[in-house]
Amino acid sequence: MSILCRIFIFIDIGFFGVAGLMRIIEIIDNVRMRYNPDLKILGVLATKYDSRTTLSEDMTAEIEALNVPLLHTKIRISVDIIRAQAKRVPVSMYDPNCHAALDYNDLAEELLPAKVIPIRQRKRQTAS
């Protein structure tokens, strides 16, 4: 009996991240062959992405060459993520306007089938 299972893989952009991704793909292929033919990779999310470097572009190209779906959204490298972790709050609460928070909002929009209306805006709409 196979169980419908969908996976997202988050990886840091860099040599070791891409090497690890190749190993994860091998493991998923083995699980698919032996236990669950319905196992599917829905997408790979690139994190610690830095568009100023050729490394990020090269590693993105390597991921695409592996024939796995690469999510359009990339989470840019950000010290605000580390600061938010230290404060034990989501980055979107730590600094909702930092580029990392905006990137995660973009990810939510990419993954969710319908546009989510922020709570504050929703309250204003229902009050009108």
C-alpha positions as CSV (number, residue, x, y, z in Angstrom):
1,M,0.0,0.0,0.0
2,S,1.5,3.4,-1.0
3,I,0.7,6.6,0.8
4,L,0.4,9.8,-1.2
5,C,3.3,11.9,0.0
6,R,4.6,15.3,-1.2
7,I,7.9,16.8,-0.2
8,F,9.5,20.2,-0.2
9,I,13.3,20.3,0.2
10,F,14.9,23.4,1.7
11,I,18.7,23.8,1.0
12,D,21.3,26.4,1.6
13,I,22.8,27.5,-1.7
14,G,26.4,26.3,-1.8
15,F,28.4,23.3,-2.7
16,F,27.6,21.2,0.3
17,G,23.9,22.1,0.1
18,V,23.7,20.9,-3.6
19,A,25.8,17.8,-2.8
20,G,23.4,17.0,0.1
21,L,20.4,17.6,-2.3
22,M,21.8,15.0,-4.7
23,R,22.0,12.5,-1.8
24,I,18.4,13.3,-0.7
25,I,17.2,12.7,-4.2
26,E,18.9,9.3,-4.2
27,I,17.2,8.4,-0.9
28,I,13.8,9.6,-2.2
29,D,14.2,7.6,-5.4
30,N,15.0,4.5,-3.3
31,V,12.0,5.0,-1.1
32,R,9.9,5.5,-4.2
33,M,11.1,2.3,-5.8
34,R,10.8,0.1,-2.7
35,Y,8.0,1.5,-0.6
36,N,6.0,4.4,-2.1
37,P,5.7,5.0,-5.8
38,D,3.5,8.0,-5.1
39,L,6.3,9.9,-3.3
40,K,6.9,13.2,-5.1
41,I,9.2,16.2,-4.7
42,L,7.0,19.2,-5.0
43,G,9.8,21.7,-5.0
44,V,13.3,22.7,-3.8
45,L,13.6,26.0,-2.0
46,A,16.9,27.8,-2.2
47,T,17.9,29.6,1.0
48,K,20.9,31.8,1.9
49,Y,20.7,32.9,-1.7
50,D,22.9,35.9,-2.7
51,S,22.3,37.3,-6.2
52,R,25.5,39.3,-5.9
53,T,27.6,36.1,-6.3
54,T,28.1,33.8,-9.2
55,L,28.1,30.9,-6.7
56,S,24.4,31.3,-6.1
57,E,23.7,31.4,-9.8
58,D,26.0,28.4,-10.5
59,M,24.4,26.4,-7.7
60,T,20.9,27.3,-8.9
61,A,21.9,26.0,-12.4
62,E,23.1,22.8,-10.9
63,I,19.8,22.3,-9.0
64,E,17.9,22.8,-12.3
65,A,20.2,20.3,-14.0
66,L,19.1,17.7,-11.5
67,N,15.6,17.9,-13.0
68,V,13.8,18.6,-9.8
69,P,11.3,21.4,-9.5
70,L,13.0,24.6,-8.2
71,L,10.7,27.0,-6.5
72,H,10.7,30.5,-8.1
73,T,11.0,32.1,-4.7
74,K,14.5,32.2,-3.2
75,I,15.2,33.2,0.4
76,R,18.0,35.7,0.4
77,I,20.8,35.6,2.9
78,S,19.9,37.9,5.8
79,V,21.3,38.7,9.2
80,D,17.7,39.5,10.3
81,I,16.9,35.8,10.2
82,I,19.7,35.1,12.7
83,R,18.5,38.0,14.9
84,A,14.9,36.8,14.8
85,Q,16.0,33.3,15.8
86,A,18.0,34.8,18.8
87,K,14.8,36.6,19.9
88,R,12.8,33.4,19.3
89,V,10.3,35.1,16.9
90,P,9.5,34.6,13.3
91,V,11.4,37.0,11.0
92,S,8.1,38.4,9.8
93,M,7.4,39.6,13.4
94,Y,11.0,40.7,14.1
95,D,11.1,43.0,11.1
96,P,8.2,42.6,8.7
97,N,9.9,44.9,6.1
98,C,13.3,43.1,5.9
99,H,14.0,41.3,2.7
100,A,13.9,37.9,4.4
101,A,10.4,38.5,5.6
102,L,9.3,39.7,2.2
103,D,10.9,36.6,0.6
104,Y,8.9,34.3,3.0
105,N,5.7,36.2,2.1
106,D,6.5,35.6,-1.6
107,L,7.0,31.9,-0.8
108,A,3.6,31.8,0.9
109,E,2.0,33.4,-2.2
110,E,3.7,31.0,-4.5
111,L,2.6,27.9,-2.5
112,L,-0.9,29.0,-1.5
113,P,-3.6,28.5,-4.1
114,A,-5.4,31.8,-3.2
115,K,-4.2,35.1,-2.0
116,V,-4.3,35.5,1.7
117,I,-5.6,38.8,3.1
118,P,-3.6,40.0,6.1
119,I,-5.8,40.1,9.3
120,R,-5.6,43.9,9.7
121,Q,-6.8,44.4,6.1
122,R,-9.5,41.8,6.6
123,K,-10.9,43.6,9.6
124,R,-11.0,46.9,7.7
125,Q,-12.9,45.2,4.8
126,T,-15.5,43.7,7.1
127,A,-16.0,47.0,9.0
128,S,-16.8,48.9,5.8
